[in-house]
Amino acid sequence: MFATATLTAHRGATLVHRDELVRYEPPEAEGRWKPVKHALIVDLMHEELERREVHVTKEEYTIQREGNSLFAALITNWLDTGETAAAIAFRHSNDKSEAMKMYAGVSVFICDNMALSGDEIILNRKHTTRFDPAAELTKAFDRYRDGALVLQRNIEDLKAGPLSLGDAQR
């Protein structure tokens, strides 16, 4: 399968299993800033995917900055053609350094140096008192569903015919 979700950890980050995320508690809320437990975000993401009958086939997580930053890469069975499938990369921070960001596509990349890429950004939200992770994840996956169908058609169009050198270089 060519679907890739690459997680690179090199700046003091620690690879962890999903089960271990429960150990990392967020700091206390301050004013309008309301941190959210990493394990809750991941659990909500899995619940939303399961509700859509999408299953995670591969997942990697890394923690950094005393447990305050989470980086993750996932591959799902959604839109699996045998060559490609939906992939997700996201980062979540509980130290006010970054908004929660999530990218999706058939090839995503995330690194603990804050690099994050994919075909489409589907979530970019700060942790405020109005941040509802479950509602935001539902909206994000709705946006991804719509964008991924276009992406899948584009991939099929590219596979259907030859590319000129000029088209391939774009």
Summary of the structure (lengths in Angstrom):
residues: 170
radius of gyration: 16.7
end to end distance: 24.1
largest distance: 56.8
contacts: 518
relative contact order: 0.18
helix: 31%
strand: 32%
